[in-house]
Amino acid sequence: MLNLWRRHLQSCPHRVRTYKKCSCPIWVQGTLRGTWMKRSLGVRNWEAAQTIVREWEAGVVREVKTVSLACEAFLKDCAARRLSDASLGKYRLLAGELTREFGDRSVASISLHDLRSYREGWDVSPISARKKIERLRTFFKFCIESEWTRENPAALVKPPQARPSPTLPFTAEEIAKIFRATEAYPNKGVYSFQSGKRIKAFVNLLQYSGLRIRDAVTLSKDRLDGNKLFLYTQKTGQPVWLPLPESVVRELHEVSPAGEYFFWSGNGLPKSAVADWQRSLARLFEIAGVKGHAHRFRDTFSVSLLKKGVPLETVSILLGHNSVRTTEKHYAPWVQSRQEALEEAVMKAWE
């Protein structure tokens, strides 16, 4: 017969071995089919410990997997699924944190209380925290599928309230200031690897293509056919091409170095190149006296199309969104046809 008991930590005020309400490790001792045992179950939930013992007595043996080993297996699975480098990097970061936080504890021993305590140490924005909780849930779902645990404690972790900031495209005046700042951009010191002309070409690419900064930095020359920029291939197999002004294409060829890419040498990690360009843009905005970041060029691209009457569905395709709902969430107030309908409805109320 097997008996459960708490092995209380020194910091725990309780000493009764059968006390059930603290979070100290649970051990088991007794005889199982003629074999004496005394060992930790790797769990801290009393009900989970009882379930393990019942399964042992019924002849069901499940693997006890530590968090560190589970993280290793999870990352291997992510790599086998051919996830993007960006997604793999985020999962590696999460796995590293979980290993440092929980280490040799079994996956089944991680409780909702443990994850809430872990979340208290996060120093990220509400939106980033929501994404991190989603990745945490994915990890524990993988552990459930691997039969290392029965519950997903992350499913009960409530995400913080995230109030998305409004879409703020650059005004015509701000765009003018930014381009004037490219002429005053320093070509010495820490910024000597860039030039005003090169910065201007990069800004023009962002403004007229709506590319994310990483996609712009790693843009390869073979994606430009004449004045048409290949964006991506849809799930239907249909390629999406975007025409660029001839002046923008000419600038790209004038400032591009020898090699495969327009704004990246191809050496090192893309993440490092993106960080360099983010610093360069921050310096450019400082010279221009404009508050902004690279994504505002993407907003400017989208809003300019919508204000010209381009359908929301078309803008969604150009932005590469998986669903038009994503586009609508950020840009619905700028849909020209919708605004005209609202104005017409208000004016009818005057009659």
C-alpha positions, 0 to 999 in steps of 0.5 A, spaced: 500 500 500 502 506 498 501 512 502 502 520 500 505 525 505 508 532 504 515 534 505 514 541 508 520 546 506 523 550 511 519 556 509 513 552 510 509 553 517 506 547 517 509 540 519 503 535 519 505 530 513 498 529 511 496 537 510 493 538 504 493 546 503 500 548 502 504 547 496 510 543 499 512 537 495 508 531 495 512 524 496 510 517 496 512 511 500 510 504 501 509 497 498 507 496 490 507 489 488 512 487 493 517 492 492 518 498 497 519 505 495 520 512 498 520 517 492 518 524 490 512 524 485 514 531 482 507 534 484 504 539 489 497 538 488 494 533 492 489 530 487 494 530 482 498 525 486 492 521 488 491 520 481 498 518 480 498 513 485 491 510 483 494 509 476 501 505 479 496 501 483 492 499 477 499 498 473 499 504 469 506 507 468 506 514 466 513 518 464 515 523 469 518 529 465 522 535 468 520 542 465 527 542 462 527 536 458 520 538 456 522 544 454 528 541 450 523 536 446 518 542 445 523 546 441 525 540 437 518 539 435 518 547 433 524 546 429 521 540 426 514 544 424 519 549 420 516 555 424 519 561 422 526 564 425 522 569 429 517 564 432 523 559 434 526 565 437 520 567 442 519 560 444 527 559 445 526 565 450 520 562 453 523 555 454 530 559 457 525 562 462 521 556 464 528 552 465 531 557 470 524 558 473 522 551 474 528 547 472 528 540 475 521 540 477 516 535 473 511 538 468 505 535 472 507 539 478 506 546 475 500 549 478 496 555 476 499 559 483 506 557 480 505 561 473 501 567 476 508 568 481 512 567 474 508 572 471 509 577 476 516 577 474 515 580 467 517 587 465 513 587 458 507 591 455 500 588 456 500 586 449 507 582 449 504 579 456 498 576 452 502 573 446 507 570 452 501 567 455 499 564 448 506 561 447 505 558 455 499 555 453 502 552 447 507 549 451 503 546 456 498 543 450 504 540 447 506 537 454 498 534 455 499 531 448 505 528 450 502 525 456 506 528 461 501 532 465 493 532 464 492 539 465 494 546 462 495 551 468 496 556 463 489 556 460 487 559 467 492 565 467 488 571 465 491 576 460 492 583 462 487 588 459 491 591 453 488 597 450 491 598 443 494 604 441 490 608 435 493 607 428 497 614 427 499 615 420 504 620 419 501 627 416 504 630 410 508 635 414 511 630 418 513 626 412 516 633 409 520 634 415 523 626 415 525 627 408 528 634 410 532 630 415 535 625 411 539 631 408 542 633 414 543 626 417 550 625 419 555 621 415 560 621 421 561 617 428 556 611 429 552 613 424 557 613 418 555 606 415 549 609 413 548 616 408 542 620 408 541 618 401 541 611 403 536 613 409 532 616 404 531 610 399 529 606 405 524 611 408 521 611 401 521 603 400 517 603 407 512 609 405 510 606 398 510 598 400 508 598 407 513 593 408 515 591 416 522 593 417 524 586 418 522 585 411 524 591 408 531 590 411 532 583 408 529 585 402 533 581 396 534 584 389 530 578 386 524 580 389 524 586 384 522 585 377 522 592 373 518 597 378 514 591 381 515 588 388 513 581 389 510 581 396 508 574 397 504 568 395 497 567 397 495 560 400 491 559 393 498 560 390 496 567 387 503 571 387 502 578 390 505 584 386 506 591 388 508 597 383 513 602 386 514 609 383 520 609 378 524 614 383 523 609 388 526 603 384 532 608 381 534 610 388 534 602 391 539 601 385 543 607 386 544 605 394 544 598 394 551 595 395 554 589 391 550 582 394 543 579 394 540 584 398 538 592 398 539 594 405 543 588 408 550 585 407 547 578 408 552 577 414 550 576 421 543 575 423 537 579 420 535 581 427 542 585 428 541 588 422 534 590 423 536 593 430 542 597 426 536 600 422 532 602 428 537 606 431 538 609 424 531 611 424 530 613 431 536 618 430 532 620 423 526 622 427 530 626 432 533 630 427 526 631 424 523 633 430 518 627 429 515 622 434 515 615 430 517 608 429 518 604 423 511 601 423 508 608 422 510 608 415 506 601 414 500 605 417 501 611 412 501 606 406 495 603 409 491 609 410 493 613 404 490 607 400 483 607 404 482 614 404 483 614 396 477 609 396 481 602 396 477 597 398 479 594 405 479 587 402 485 589 397 489 593 403 488 587 407 492 583 401 497 588 400 499 588 408 499 580 408 494 579 413 491 572 414 484 575 415 481 582 413 478 582 420 485 584 422 486 589 417 479 592 420 481 592 427 486 597 426 484 601 420 476 601 420 476 608 422 479 610 415 475 606 410 473 612 406 466 609 403 464 607 411 466 614 413 462 617 407 456 613 409 456 615 416 456 623 414 450 621 409 447 618 415 448 624 419 446 629 414 439 625 413 438 626 420 438 634 419 432 633 414 
